[in-house]
């Protein structure tokens, strides 16, 4: 059976802005700058993004840590980017491996041009896509990590769910069922797509205006519906795309050939990005926990060795264990070994399941098929020794109080207009976030979506005229974009604890 997915579409350099405005630009709507190709341009756009800079003070595992050696979202993402680059090189090498029957050079011939050989072009294409996506894969994460996501979701569930009370709250918020999911099933991945496509605003609603290949690779959960954790389809495990980005989502899927009527598929490179993320956070979280003194190296060694029949891996682990070097040095060597093992294993699984992936049938994370369950073992260390530690739990409770307090204040001020605080709240929120929502409303009724609009003329009255859905979007956009320390400081100020 022929593959449903084709690399010619999967590596689409089409941009959202080019759909209706090709004049004065290249065929895909991109101005040419120097010798960079479209995907190299994407990487530059991401690197200079303010949202990337803010990741330096967002939680990886330990919130509000004063220890410079402990990972933040930014340092984690840099390490994911390194592993993603390795996967890209492995993929390109497999294309030129005559013994491999799955991935063939012919699939990528459309990239050839008279100035560069195909391999050189590939080296400037797939690695750039994966590096960009790996770098910004957490760009939509809230302050205080995944606990922050859960706090937002649970906050709105309490407001919007529950028989008669639910009907009263829905009437109060005046939002529809599909819009409600954006809050009760809030997810950082969906928020990330909004950040990339809209919130990095200039004078239009296209954000960084990245290529479809990069955005398609980023979308881990290609759906706008309620999450189905036990539905057997990996792309439906979370509410992956917000109501506000639905039109962009459809266009990205169409450009990349990732749709079949009302069915959507994961981009093949997304599986590699996801594996890079998992490998980075599992190994480095374990090392962070060790550096924090939450357990000894021996605990990690014994956990990894348990029920492990890989003779070569066990030999290399035993060699590290028997070294006379310091425990910290051994930890670094073990981490390097585990990353090497997991990268090799994940890519082998990708190759073995290539046809299934290209037909949209593979419904697992790659490392779920590792029979040694090394990733699960590392995950158990994190769950039992790190996530349940006093330090993490106490700081997560702080994060809960901060995010709930911010939501309480801004919803009371903007939605309920209590105590005459509406204008004050308006003045506190980033105007780029407010302007995005107003621009979304304006362009939704504009005859030409690409017309430049002078957003400097937007004012408080324009803000007041927004419907409740977009006012809630503004509130959540603002809070989710905060760094940990800024969120704490801002909460202390609005609650009168700090001047």
C-alpha positions in Angstrom: 0.0 0.0 0.0 1.4 3.4 -0.9 2.1 5.7 2.0 -0.5 8.3 2.8 2.1 10.9 3.7 4.6 12.3 1.2 7.8 14.1 2.0 7.2 16.6 -0.8 4.3 18.0 1.3 5.7 17.1 4.7 8.6 19.5 4.0 6.3 22.3 2.8 7.8 25.8 2.9 4.5 27.5 2.6 3.7 30.1 5.2 0.3 31.1 6.5 0.7 34.7 5.4 1.4 33.7 1.8 -2.1 32.3 1.3 -3.7 35.6 0.2 -0.8 37.9 -0.2 1.8 36.6 -2.6 2.6 40.0 -4.1 6.2 41.3 -3.6 7.3 38.0 -2.0 8.7 34.7 -3.2 6.3 31.9 -4.2 5.7 30.8 -0.6 5.3 34.4 0.7 8.8 34.6 2.2 11.2 37.5 1.6 14.7 36.2 0.8 17.4 37.3 3.1 21.0 36.4 2.0 21.7 32.8 1.4 19.4 31.3 4.0 16.7 28.9 3.0 13.1 29.1 4.4 13.9 26.7 7.3 17.1 28.5 8.2 15.0 31.7 8.3 12.6 30.0 10.6 15.4 29.1 13.0 16.4 32.8 13.1 12.9 33.9 13.8 12.6 31.5 16.7 16.0 32.4 18.2 15.2 36.1 18.4 11.7 35.5 19.8 10.9 37.2 23.2 8.9 34.0 24.1 12.1 32.0 23.8 14.0 34.4 26.1 11.3 34.1 28.8 11.9 30.3 28.9 15.1 31.0 30.9 12.9 31.5 34.0 10.3 28.9 33.5 10.2 25.7 35.6 11.5 22.4 34.2 11.1 20.4 37.4 12.2 22.6 40.4 10.2 25.9 40.5 11.9 29.1 41.6 15.3 27.3 42.0 18.2 29.5 43.0 20.6 26.8 41.9 22.2 27.8 38.5 23.0 24.1 37.8 19.4 23.1 37.7 17.5 23.0 34.4 15.1 25.6 33.2 12.8 25.3 30.2 15.4 27.0 28.1 18.4 24.9 29.0 16.2 21.8 28.7 15.1 22.9 25.2 18.7 23.5 24.1 19.5 19.9 25.0 16.4 18.6 23.2 17.6 20.6 20.2 21.0 18.8 20.3 19.3 15.4 20.3 16.9 16.4 17.6 19.9 17.4 15.4 21.3 13.9 16.0 18.0 12.3 14.8 18.0 14.5 11.7 21.6 13.4 10.8 20.6 9.8 11.4 17.6 10.2 9.1 19.7 11.7 6.3 22.3 9.0 6.6 19.6 6.3 6.3 18.4 7.9 3.1 21.8 7.2 1.6 22.1 3.7 3.1 21.4 1.2 0.3 20.6 -1.5 2.8 17.7 0.3 4.2 14.5 -0.6 2.4 12.1 1.9 4.1 13.6 5.4 3.5 14.7 6.0 -0.1 16.6 8.9 -1.7 13.9 9.2 -4.4 11.4 10.4 -1.8 13.4 13.6 -1.4 14.4 14.3 -5.0 12.0 17.3 -5.1 14.5 19.2 -3.0 17.3 18.9 -5.6 18.4 22.0 -7.4 21.2 22.6 -9.9 23.3 24.5 -7.4 23.5 21.9 -4.6 23.5 18.1 -4.4 20.5 16.5 -2.6 22.5 15.6 0.5 23.7 19.1 1.0 20.1 20.4 0.6 18.9 17.8 3.1 21.5 18.9 5.6 20.0 22.4 5.4 16.4 21.2 5.6 15.6 18.4 8.1 18.2 19.4 10.8 16.9 23.0 10.7 13.3 21.9 11.0 14.0 19.6 14.0 16.3 22.0 15.7 13.7 24.8 15.5 10.9 22.6 16.7 13.0 21.1 19.5 14.0 24.6 20.7 10.5 25.9 20.9 8.6 22.7 21.8 7.8 24.1 25.3 7.2 27.7 24.2 3.6 27.6 25.4 4.3 26.3 28.8 3.0 28.1 31.8 5.0 29.3 34.8 5.5 26.5 37.4 5.7 23.8 34.7 3.0 21.2 34.0 1.5 21.9 37.4 0.7 25.4 36.1 -1.2 23.8 33.2 -3.2 21.6 35.6 -4.0 24.6 37.8 -5.5 26.5 34.8 -7.5 23.5 33.6 -8.8 22.7 37.1 -9.6 26.3 37.8 -11.9 26.5 34.8 -13.4 23.0 35.4 -14.5 24.3 38.8 -16.0 27.3 37.2 -17.7 25.7 34.2 -18.6 22.1 35.2 -21.4 20.9 37.4 -25.1 20.8 36.5 -27.0 24.0 37.3 -23.9 25.9 38.3 -22.4 25.1 34.9 -25.3 26.6 33.1 -25.0 29.8 35.2 -21.3 30.1 34.6 -21.6 29.4 30.9 -24.2 32.1 30.7 -21.9 34.4 32.6 -18.9 33.7 30.4 -21.0 33.6 27.2 -18.8 31.0 25.5 -19.7 27.9 23.5 -18.8 24.3 24.2 -15.9 24.1 21.7 -14.5 27.3 23.2 -15.0 26.0 26.7 -12.5 23.2 26.0 -9.7 25.7 25.5 -9.9 26.5 29.2 -11.1 23.3 30.9 -8.6 21.2 28.9 -6.0 23.9 28.6 -2.7 22.5 27.2 0.7 24.1 26.7 1.1 22.6 23.3 -2.0 24.3 22.0 -0.9 27.5 23.7 2.4 27.2 21.9 0.8 27.1 18.5 -1.0 30.3 19.5 2.3 31.9 20.6 4.0 31.0 17.4 1.2 32.0 15.0 -0.3 35.0 16.7 1.2 36.3 20.0 4.5 37.4 18.5 2.5 40.3 17.0 3.8 43.1 14.7 1.0 44.4 12.4 -0.8 41.2 11.4 -2.1 38.0 13.0 0.6 35.6 11.7 3.1 35.8 14.6 6.5 34.4 13.5 4.9 33.3 10.2 6.8 30.0 10.2 6.8 27.4 7.4 4.1 24.7 7.4 6.7 22.0 7.8 7.9 23.5 11.1 4.5 24.1 12.4 3.2 20.7 11.3 6.1 19.0 13.1 5.4 21.0 16.2 1.7 19.9 16.5 1.9 16.8 18.7 -1.9 16.5 19.1 -3.6 17.4 15.8 -7.1 17.8 17.0 -9.5 20.4 18.3 -11.7 18.0 20.3 -11.9 16.8 23.8 -8.9 14.7 24.8 -9.2 10.9 24.6 -6.4 9.4 26.7 -7.6 5.8 26.2 -8.8 6.2 22.7 -5.8 4.5 21.1 -4.9 7.5 18.9 -1.8 9.3 20.1 -2.8 12.6 18.5 -6.0 12.7 20.6 -4.4 12.3 24.0 -4.7 16.0 24.6 -6.8 18.9 23.4 -4.2 19.9 20.9 -5.4 23.0 19.1 -7.5 25.9 20.4 -10.7 27.2 18.8 -8.9 30.4 18.0 -6.3 28.7 15.9 -8.5 26.2 14.1 -8.3 27.9 10.7 -4.5 28.0 10.8 -4.4 24.4 11.9 -6.5 23.3 8.9 -4.2 25.2 6.6 -1.1 23.7 8.1 -2.5 20.2 7.8 -3.5 20.8 4.2 -0.1 22.2 3.2 1.7 19.3 4.8 -0.7 16.6 3.5 -1.5 15.6 7.1 -5.3 15.4 6.6 -7.7 12.9 5.1 -11.2 14.5 5.2 -11.9 15.0 8.9 -8.9 12.8 10.0 -5.5 14.3 10.9 -2.1 12.6 11.2 1.0 13.4 13.1 4.0 14.6 11.1 6.7 11.8 11.0 9.3 14.3 12.4 7.1 14.9 15.3 7.8 11.4 16.6 11.5 12.2 16.6 11.0 15.6 18.3 8.9 13.9 21.0 11.6 11.2 21.5 14.3 13.9 21.8 12.2 15.7 24.4 11.6 12.5 26.4 15.2 11.5 26.3 16.4 14.9 27.4 14.0 15.4 30.3 14.2 11.8 31.6 18.0 11.7 31.8 18.5 15.3 32.9 15.7 15.3 35.5 17.3 12.2 37.0 20.7 14.0 37.0 19.1 17.1 38.6 17.6 15.0 41.3 21.0 13.4 42.0 22.6 16.8 42.2 19.9 17.9 44.6 20.8 15.0 46.9 17.5 13.3 46.6 19.1 9.9 46.0 22.5 8.3 45.5 24.0 7.2 42.2 23.6 3.6 43.4 19.8 3.9 43.3 20.0 5.0 39.6 22.4 2.2 38.7 20.3 -0.6 40.4 17.1 0.7 38.9 18.5 0.7 35.3 20.1 -2.7 35.8 17.0 -4.4 37.1 15.5 -6.9 34.6 18.0 -5.7 32.0 19.3 -8.5 29.7 21.2 -6.3 27.3 24.7 -7.7 27.8 26.5 -4.8 26.1 24.6 -2.1 28.1 25.1 -3.9 31.4 28.8 -4.2 30.7 29.1 -0.5 30.1 27.1 0.3 33.2 29.3 -2.0 35.3 32.4 -0.3 34.0 31.1 3.0 35.1 30.1 1.6 38.5 33.6 0.2 39.0 35.4 3.4 38.2 37.5 5.1 40.9 36.3 8.6 39.8 33.9 10.7 41.9 30.2 10.0 42.1 29.4 13.2 40.1 31.8 12.1 37.3 30.1 8.7 37.2 26.7 10.3 37.0 27.8 12.3 33.9 29.2 9.2 32.3 26.0 7.3 33.0 23.8 10.1 31.6 25.9 10.1 28.4 25.6 6.3 28.1 21.8 6.4 28.7 21.3 9.2 26.1 23.3 7.2 23.6 21.3 4.1 24.2 17.9 5.8 24.1 18.7 7.8 20.9 19.9 4.7 19.1 16.9 2.7 20.3 14.4 5.4 19.4 15.7 5.8 15.9 15.8 2.0 15.4 12.1 1.9 16.3 11.4 4.8 14.0 13.0 2.8 11.1 11.3 -0.4 12.0 7.9 1.3 12.0 8.6 3.7 9.2 5.8 2.5 6.8 3.3 2.5 9.7 4.3 6.1 10.6 4.1 7.2 7.0 0.6 5.7 6.8 -0.6 7.5 9.9 -1.1 4.1 11.7 1.6 4.2 14.4 0.0 5.3 17.7 2.8 5.2 20.3 5.7 7.2 21.5 8.8 5.6 19.9 10.3 4.6 23.3 7.1 2.8 24.3 8.5 0.0 22.1 11.8 -0.3 24.0 11.6 -3.8 25.6 14.1 -2.8 28.3 11.8 0.0 29.4 14.8 2.2 30.3 12.7 5.4 29.9 10.0 4.0 32.2 12.6 3.1 34.8 14.0 6.6 34.7 10.4 7.9 34.9 9.8 5.9 38.1 12.8 7.5 39.7 11.5 11.0 38.8 8.0 10.1 40.0 9.0 8.5 43.3 12.0 10.6 44.3 11.6 14.0 42.6 8.0 14.9 41.9 7.0 13.7 45.4 9.8 15.5 47.2 9.1 18.2 49.8 10.8 20.9 47.8 8.9 20.3 44.5 5.5 19.9 46.3 5.9 23.0 48.5 6.9 25.2 45.5 4.1 23.8 43.4 1.6 24.8 46.1 3.1 28.3 45.8 2.5 28.1 42.1 -1.1 27.0 42.6 -1.8 30.0 44.8 -0.1 32.4 42.4 -1.9 31.3 39.3 -5.3 30.9 41.0 -4.9 34.4 42.5 -4.0 35.9 39.2 -7.0 34.3 37.5 -9.3 35.4 40.3 -8.2 39.0 40.0 -8.3 39.4 36.2 -11.6 37.5 35.8 -13.2 39.6 38.5 -11.8 42.8 37.0 -12.4 42.1 33.3 -15.3 39.8 33.1 -17.3 40.8 36.1 -16.0 44.4 36.2 -15.9 44.4 40.0 -14.8 47.4 42.0 -14.0 49.6 39.0 -10.9 47.6 38.2 -11.5 46.9 34.5 -9.4 49.8 33.2 -6.6 49.2 35.7 -6.4 45.5 34.6 -6.4 46.6 31.0 -3.4 48.9 31.8 -1.5 46.1 33.6 -1.8 43.5 30.7 0.8 43.5 27.9 -0.7 45.5 25.0 0.7 43.1 22.5 -1.5 40.4 23.9 -4.6 42.7 24.0 -3.8 43.9 20.4 -3.6 40.3 19.2 -7.2 39.6 20.4 -8.5 42.8 19.0 -6.7 42.2 15.7 -8.2 38.7 15.6 -11.7 40.2 15.9 -11.0 42.8 13.2 -9.5 40.4 10.7 -12.3 37.9 11.3 -14.6 40.4 9.5 -12.1 42.0 7.2 -12.3 41.3 3.5 -8.6 41.1 3.2 -6.9 39.3 6.1 -3.5 40.5 5.0 -4.3 44.2 5.1 -1.9 46.0 7.4 -3.7 47.5 10.3 -2.4 50.3 12.6 -2.6 48.5 15.9 -1.4 51.6 17.7 -4.9 53.0 17.3 -6.5 50.2 19.3 -7.8 51.5 22.6 -9.7 50.6 25.8 -13.0 50.8 24.0 -11.8 48.2 21.4 -10.8 46.0 24.3 -14.2 46.4 26.0 -16.0 45.4 22.7 -14.4 42.0 22.7 -16.6 39.0 23.4 -16.0 37.0 26.6 -14.1 34.2 24.9 -11.3 36.6 23.7 -11.2 38.4 27.0 -10.6 35.0 28.7 -8.0 34.3 26.0 -6.2 37.6 26.9 -6.2 36.6 30.6 -4.8 33.1 30.0 -2.4 34.3 27.3 -1.0 36.9 29.8 -0.7 34.6 32.7 0.7 31.6 30.8 3.4 33.8 29.2 4.8 34.9 32.5 8.0 33.6 33.9 7.9 32.0 37.4 9.5 35.0 39.2 7.4 37.6 37.4 4.2 35.6 38.1 5.1 35.5 41.8 6.0 39.2 41.9 2.9 40.3 40.0 0.6 38.2 42.3 2.3 39.7 45.4 1.7 43.2 44.0 -2.0 42.8 43.0 -2.7 41.1 46.4 -1.1 43.9 48.4 1.8 41.8 49.7 4.4 43.8 47.8 4.8 47.4 46.7 
